[in-house]
Amino acid sequence: MIEFVLIRSVKVGNLSSGTTEHNIKEFFSFCGEVESIDIQPNEHSAYVTFKDPQGVETAVLLSVGCEFCRPVSHH
């Protein structure tokens, strides 16, 4: 038996401390209908779940310009 899993969630990391659910929903609404947002404040991240799996593909491309995401520093 083959089982296909459609990915509908993305993890957005390195969020600034002032980022709200409203900020995230507004930003990612261009990708498709956002079903839920689960903010992980201790990890400075959030899980964004879309109603349609195609929203994930668009979100990955759009997140490059994320205005409330902090740049990741490499050591």
FIBATI-983270 format. One record per residue: residue number from 1; chain; x, y, z of N, C-alpha, C in turn. Coordinates in nm, 4 decimals, decimal comma, m for minus. Atoms other than C-alpha are relative to their C-alpha. Layout:
# residues N
[NUM; A; [X; Y; Z]; [X; Y; Z]; [X; Y; Z]]
...
This chain:
# residues 75
[1; A; [0,0845; m0,1186; 0,0000]; [0,0000; 0,0000; 0,0000]; [0,0886; 0,1244; 0,0000]]
[2; A; [m0,0722; m0,1266; 0,0067]; [0,1278; 0,3450; m0,0915]; [m0,0869; 0,1077; 0,0626]]
[3; A; [0,0725; m0,1076; m0,0669]; [0,0285; 0,6363; 0,1280]; [0,0654; 0,1320; m0,0358]]
[4; A; [m0,0508; m0,1317; 0,0339]; [0,0662; 0,9934; 0,0089]; [m0,0352; 0,0967; 0,1126]]
[5; A; [0,0203; m0,0989; m0,1050]; [0,1101; 1,2641; 0,2694]; [0,0180; 0,1379; m0,0620]]
[6; A; [m0,0078; m0,1359; 0,0523]; [0,0358; 1,6186; 0,1653]; [0,0398; 0,0929; 0,1134]]
[7; A; [m0,0496; m0,0909; m0,1031]; [0,2363; 1,8690; 0,3635]; [m0,0758; 0,1315; m0,0104]]
[8; A; [0,0778; m0,1243; m0,0028]; [0,0252; 2,1651; 0,4679]; [0,0540; 0,1012; 0,0994]]
[9; A; [m0,0547; m0,0892; m0,1027]; [0,2457; 2,3238; 0,7378]; [0,1446; 0,0358; m0,0297]]
[10; A; [m0,1391; m0,0445; 0,0064]; [0,5649; 2,5250; 0,7410]; [0,0391; 0,0534; 0,1373]]
[11; A; [m0,0522; m0,0584; m0,1228]; [0,7836; 2,6244; 1,0326]; [0,0746; 0,1271; m0,0378]]
[12; A; [m0,0642; m0,1292; 0,0221]; [0,8831; 2,9901; 1,0344]; [0,0880; 0,0253; 0,1213]]
[13; A; [m0,0925; m0,0149; m0,1117]; [1,1929; 3,0431; 1,2456]; [0,0602; 0,1377; 0,0101]]
[14; A; [m0,0741; m0,1223; m0,0270]; [1,3935; 3,3252; 1,3935]; [m0,0904; 0,1238; m0,0004]]
[15; A; [0,0942; m0,1124; m0,0061]; [1,0887; 3,5479; 1,4554]; [0,0430; 0,0997; 0,1067]]
[16; A; [m0,0270; m0,1010; m0,1019]; [1,1316; 3,8742; 1,6385]; [m0,1013; m0,0164; 0,1129]]
[17; A; [0,0842; 0,0218; m0,1178]; [0,9803; 3,8818; 1,9874]; [m0,1353; 0,0701; m0,0082]]
[18; A; [0,1253; m0,0731; 0,0107]; [0,7074; 4,1285; 1,8882]; [m0,0952; m0,0529; m0,1061]]
[19; A; [0,0832; 0,0552; 0,1065]; [0,5640; 3,9116; 1,6109]; [m0,1291; m0,0573; 0,0572]]
[20; A; [0,1309; 0,0466; m0,0458]; [0,1925; 3,8444; 1,6530]; [m0,0607; m0,0972; m0,1007]]
[21; A; [0,0731; 0,0897; 0,0893]; [m0,0430; 3,5877; 1,5068]; [m0,0563; 0,0784; m0,1179]]
[22; A; [0,0547; m0,0846; 0,1063]; [m0,2014; 3,8717; 1,3100]; [0,1078; 0,0312; m0,1045]]
[23; A; [m0,1101; m0,0273; 0,0932]; [0,1390; 3,9651; 1,1557]; [0,0245; m0,1193; m0,0917]]
[24; A; [m0,0303; 0,1217; 0,0752]; [0,2007; 3,6071; 1,0489]; [m0,1127; m0,0314; m0,0976]]
[25; A; [0,1142; 0,0315; 0,0869]; [m0,1504; 3,5518; 0,9106]; [m0,0085; 0,0982; m0,1154]]
[26; A; [0,0057; m0,1013; 0,1051]; [m0,1441; 3,8778; 0,7176]; [0,1090; m0,0246; m0,1043]]
[27; A; [m0,1119; 0,0217; 0,0907]; [0,1981; 3,8013; 0,5676]; [m0,0222; m0,1235; m0,0881]]
[28; A; [0,0129; 0,1245; 0,0733]; [0,1218; 3,4421; 0,4670]; [m0,1359; m0,0189; m0,0675]]
[29; A; [0,1304; 0,0113; 0,0651]; [m0,2371; 3,5044; 0,3522]; [0,0127; 0,0083; m0,1523]]
[30; A; [m0,0230; m0,0063; 0,1444]; [m0,0931; 3,5756; 0,0063]; [0,0313; m0,1383; m0,0571]]
[31; A; [m0,0360; 0,1353; 0,0438]; [0,0097; 3,2079; m0,0093]; [m0,1219; m0,0895; m0,0151]]
[32; A; [0,1211; 0,0812; m0,0005]; [m0,3379; 3,0711; 0,0461]; [m0,0701; 0,0172; 0,1339]]
[33; A; [0,0767; m0,0126; m0,1238]; [m0,5945; 3,0319; 0,3210]; [0,0747; m0,0658; 0,1157]]
[34; A; [m0,0694; 0,0490; m0,1190]; [m0,4247; 2,9975; 0,6592]; [m0,1035; m0,0648; 0,0910]]
[35; A; [0,0925; 0,0746; m0,0854]; [m0,5967; 2,7322; 0,8677]; [0,0295; 0,0230; 0,1477]]
[36; A; [m0,0363; m0,0224; m0,1394]; [m0,4008; 2,7768; 1,1909]; [0,1440; 0,0477; 0,0113]]
[37; A; [m0,1343; m0,0477; m0,0314]; [m0,0933; 2,9363; 1,3462]; [0,0297; m0,0381; 0,1441]]
[38; A; [m0,0416; 0,0430; m0,1334]; [0,0911; 2,7913; 1,6426]; [0,1347; 0,0652; 0,0307]]
[39; A; [m0,1227; m0,0731; m0,0339]; [0,3451; 3,0377; 1,7848]; [0,0711; m0,0685; 0,1158]]
[40; A; [m0,0866; 0,0595; m0,1021]; [0,6324; 2,8898; 1,9860]; [0,0932; 0,1102; 0,0514]]
[41; A; [m0,0774; m0,1164; m0,0416]; [0,7584; 3,1982; 2,1761]; [0,1386; m0,0332; 0,0547]]
[42; A; [m0,1309; 0,0361; m0,0553]; [1,0424; 3,0175; 2,3549]; [0,0999; m0,0373; m0,1080]]
[43; A; [m0,0862; 0,0391; 0,1115]; [1,1778; 2,9005; 2,0188]; [0,0083; 0,1093; m0,1063]]
[44; A; [0,0072; m0,1091; 0,0989]; [1,1066; 3,2292; 1,8331]; [m0,0410; m0,0547; m0,1362]]
[45; A; [0,0460; 0,0607; 0,1244]; [0,9192; 3,0264; 1,5729]; [m0,1514; m0,0175; 0,0040]]
[46; A; [0,1432; 0,0269; 0,0096]; [0,5706; 2,9433; 1,4520]; [m0,0231; m0,1044; m0,1078]]
[47; A; [0,0437; 0,0956; 0,1007]; [0,3979; 2,6656; 1,2615]; [m0,1232; 0,0594; m0,0666]]
[48; A; [0,1117; m0,0537; 0,0767]; [0,1679; 2,7917; 0,9868]; [m0,0577; m0,1150; m0,0822]]
[49; A; [0,0667; 0,1075; 0,0735]; [m0,0850; 2,5414; 0,8520]; [m0,0984; 0,0618; m0,0982]]
[50; A; [0,0862; m0,0491; 0,1069]; [m0,2588; 2,6084; 0,5223]; [m0,1105; m0,1002; m0,0286]]
[51; A; [0,1105; 0,0873; 0,0372]; [m0,5904; 2,4710; 0,4038]; [0,0392; m0,0865; m0,1200]]
[52; A; [m0,0400; 0,0673; 0,1227]; [m0,4282; 2,3717; 0,0720]; [0,1515; m0,0206; 0,0001]]
[53; A; [m0,1445; 0,0253; 0,0006]; [m0,0836; 2,2083; 0,0366]; [0,0796; 0,0937; m0,0913]]
[54; A; [m0,0712; m0,0903; 0,0894]; [0,0040; 2,4475; m0,2459]; [0,0435; 0,1280; 0,0723]]
[55; A; [m0,0385; m0,1160; m0,0793]; [0,0182; 2,7256; 0,0140]; [0,1402; m0,0142; 0,0566]]
[56; A; [m0,1337; 0,0249; m0,0536]; [0,3333; 2,5640; 0,1541]; [0,1063; 0,0381; m0,1027]]
[57; A; [m0,0973; m0,0302; 0,1053]; [0,5165; 2,5916; m0,1788]; [0,0181; 0,1512; m0,0149]]
[58; A; [m0,0059; m0,1452; 0,0131]; [0,4306; 2,9601; m0,2075]; [0,0632; 0,0627; 0,1234]]
[59; A; [m0,0537; m0,0545; m0,1252]; [0,5164; 3,0247; 0,1580]; [0,1514; m0,0101; 0,0055]]
[60; A; [m0,1451; 0,0168; m0,0004]; [0,8668; 2,8871; 0,1148]; [0,0655; 0,1079; m0,0849]]
[61; A; [m0,0547; m0,1051; 0,0870]; [0,9295; 3,1303; m0,1704]; [m0,0186; 0,1383; 0,0619]]
[62; A; [0,0326; m0,1311; m0,0556]; [0,7628; 3,4242; 0,0056]; [0,0785; 0,0305; 0,1272]]
[63; A; [m0,0647; m0,0217; m0,1295]; [0,9401; 3,3755; 0,3391]; [0,1368; 0,0650; m0,0117]]
[64; A; [m0,1284; m0,0671; 0,0207]; [1,2647; 3,5057; 0,1877]; [m0,0135; 0,1489; 0,0298]]
[65; A; [0,0224; m0,1422; m0,0239]; [1,1130; 3,8550; 0,2141]; [m0,0744; 0,0297; 0,1287]]
[66; A; [0,0746; m0,0133; m0,1250]; [0,9654; 3,8072; 0,5606]; [0,0500; 0,1201; 0,0800]]
[67; A; [m0,0404; m0,1250; m0,0656]; [0,9685; 4,1506; 0,7256]; [0,0169; m0,0111; 0,1506]]
[68; A; [m0,0113; 0,0128; m0,1445]; [0,9338; 4,0302; 1,0847]; [0,0912; m0,1151; 0,0409]]
[69; A; [m0,0984; 0,1031; m0,0288]; [1,1844; 3,7445; 1,0566]; [0,1363; 0,0662; 0,0112]]
[70; A; [m0,1336; m0,0554; m0,0157]; [1,5287; 3,8262; 1,1836]; [0,0977; m0,0809; m0,0841]]
[71; A; [m0,0977; 0,0763; 0,0775]; [1,8272; 3,7343; 0,9681]; [0,0732; m0,0993; 0,0900]]
[72; A; [m0,0719; 0,1032; m0,0741]; [2,0061; 3,4183; 1,0764]; [0,1485; 0,0281; m0,0151]]
[73; A; [m0,1444; m0,0236; 0,0077]; [2,3706; 3,4749; 1,1649]; [0,0711; m0,1347; 0,0004]]
[74; A; [m0,0797; 0,1221; 0,0082]; [2,6250; 3,2082; 1,0745]; [0,1333; 0,0254; 0,0663]]
[75; A; [m0,1295; m0,0137; m0,0687]; [2,9310; 3,1549; 1,2917]; [0,1005; m0,0922; m0,0615]]
